[in-house]
Every structure is written in structure tokens, then in C-alpha cells.
Amino acid sequence: MSIATAPATTTDREIEFKRVFNATREMVYKAWTDPTHMARWWGPYEFTNPVCEMDARVGGAYRIVMRSPEGKDHPIKGSFLEVFPMEKLVLTMDLTEHDAEFHSAINAHMNGAARSGEDVIITTVTFTERDDATALSVRQRFATAAERDAHANMGAPQGWGQSFDKLEELLVKG
């Protein structure tokens, strides 16, 4: 069983999600870097990932298309900025291919603040051994605090929590 920690805002532009998994660091890292594994856990409950491509090396790219139960696609693409096997990944998360409805919703949650024009989130994932478990941290840095808040208000904490639940299930199955 994993131990969840509530998301904690760490700076005016960042939010962090943490969980401890009863699995080796190697297993958790592989779940993040092997597209076959990632496709099985990425995204909220009942979402699938019909496209999950990944080249987990510095300069390598990835593309994931999350599909909602209603059949709506949510594409994410990015590149790996840093790769320290079993320790840390730093990647961009580019949401520009999300549909106009998503972008309108982000704008509506900005509470009158202007968007930066950047739809790229810098995501740092760290894997820390803790006895026979792995502490996972996902820290996301947004262009502005208002954009961080908009994503949080649209359900990012719940989405990451559900993804972590699915990851835990995958790790338990081995």
C-alpha cells in the first residue's frame, strides 16, 4: 500500500505531488520510462492512452494521447531535459495540442490574470529509496502562479492522485 501526501505548493509557481510506493526504485523508474508501462497508469481513472511513445534520454521526446471515457483525446508531448537513471527525470509537458475547450477552461480559472502564452510545464520527477520502498516526487513549475492555480482548480491534484493509484496497482501486479 502506498502512502499519499497532499499536494503542497512549494513556490509561487510550483506544485508538488508525493507518494511512497512499496516497490523498488528500479520498478517505479521503469514505470516512468517504459512506454508500455506508462500507457497502463498515466491519467485519471477510466482514461486510456492509445498513444504512448517515449525516448527517455536527454533530448529525447515523448508523446501521450490520453483518451477520456467519452472518447475525447488529450494529447501531451514534450522532451527530456535531464535524465539521471533511477534518480531524476526533468521533462517538459507541452499542452498546446489540447483542444480549445481546455484552453478556454484554463482562461476561465485564471481569475482575470493574463496567461503567459506558455503551455509548457517543467516537470521534475525524483525517485528516492526508502527502505524497501520508493518515495516519488512530481514537482511541476508553471509560467505563473495564476496558471499553477488554474491547473490545480481544474483537477490536477485529483488527476495525479488517480494516476498514482493506477501506478500503485501496476506495481503491485509486478
N, C-alpha and C positions, 0 to 999 in steps of 0.2 A: 504494500500500500504506500502511496506517496503522501508527502506532507505538503500541503499548499500554503503559500504565503500570499497574503493580499498584495495587489499591485501597489507599489509605492512610487510616488513622484519623486524623482531624485534631483532634478534641477528644474528650471523654469521651462525647459523644452523636452525633458525626458520623462519616460515612464518605464518602470522595471517590473517584470513578472518573474517569480521564482517558484521552483518546486524541487523537492528532493525525491528522486526515484530510487527504488530498491533494485538497482541494476548497475552493472559495471559501466564505467565511463566509456569504455570502448563500444558497448551496446548503444548507449544514448547518442554518442557521437555518430555512429553508423546510421542511426535512425534519422539524423540531420543531414547526412551527406550522401546517402544511397537513395536515388530517386524512387526505387521500388518500395522502400520502407516509408519514405516521406509521403508518398501518394496514399498510404494507408492511414496516416494520422493527421495530416495537415488540414486545418479548417474546422469549423464548428460541427456539432453533431449533424448527421444526415447529409452533410456535404460530401461530394466525391471529388476526385482530382483526375479527370480523364487525360490531362496532360501534366506530366511532371518530368521535366528534363533538367539535368544538373551536371555541371563540370566543376566540382568543388576544389578549385585551385586558384591561387591569386590570378586575377584577370579572367577567370572562368565565369561563365554565365549560367543562369538558371531561368526557367520559365515554368510557372504552375498555373493551371486554369482550374479554379475551384468552381464546382457546379452545385447550385442550390437544389433542394428537393423539387423546386418548381421548374428546373431546367435553365436557370439564369446563370451565365458564366461570369466569373470574377477573375480576370487574368492579372497575374503578378509576374514581373520579371525583374531581374537585377544581376548584379555581378558581385563576385567575391573580392573584397579589398584586402583582407588578411585571412590567412589560414594557418593555424597552429594546431596540427592534428592532436586530437583528444583534449585540447585545452580551450581553444577560442576560434570563433568564426566572426568576421565582420563583413557584412554584406549590405548592399543597397536593396531597398524594396521600392520598386517603381510601380505606382498605381495609375499611371496615365492612361492605360488601356481599360480601366474601369469605365462603365457607361455613364452617360450624362446624369442619370438619376442619382448615382452615388456621389458625383461631384456636386450636384445641387444639394444633396443632404449634408455634405461636409460644409458647404457655404451656409446652410441654414443653422448649423450648430456653431458657427463662428461668432455668434452674438455681436454682429456688427463689425467685427475686426476684418481687415482686409487679408486675403490669402496671399501667401508669399509667391505663389505661382510655381512652387516646387511641389511635386507629388512624389518625392523620393524621401524615404525614411531610412536612416542609417541604423542598422540593427546589429548589436553585438551580443553574441551568444557565448557564454562561458560554461565550461564543464569542470566541476571540481569534485575530486574524490572525497568521500566522507565515509570512512569505514568501508562497509560493503555496499555503499550507495553512491549516487551521483547527485550533487547539487547543480541544478540547471538555473542559469540566469539569462533572461532575454531582456536586454535594455534597448529601447527604441528612442532615437533622437529625431525630433521633428524640426522643421524650419522655424516655427514659432510656438510659443506657449498656447496660443489660441488654437493652432492646428492640433497640438497634442490633446487639448481639452475636447476638441470636436471629435477626434477619433475615439477618445475614451467615452464620450457621451453617446457615440453611435454603437458601442458594444465591444470595443477592443478587449477590455478585461475579460468579458464573458467568452469571447471568441478564443482568446489564448487559454483560458481555463478549460474550455471544451477540447481544444487541441491537445492540451496536456493530459486530459483524461483519456483521449484516444491513444496518445503516445504511451501512457502507462499500460493500457490494455495490450498494445503491441509488444511492449517489453515483457509483460507477464507471460505472453504466449511464446516468447523467445524468437 
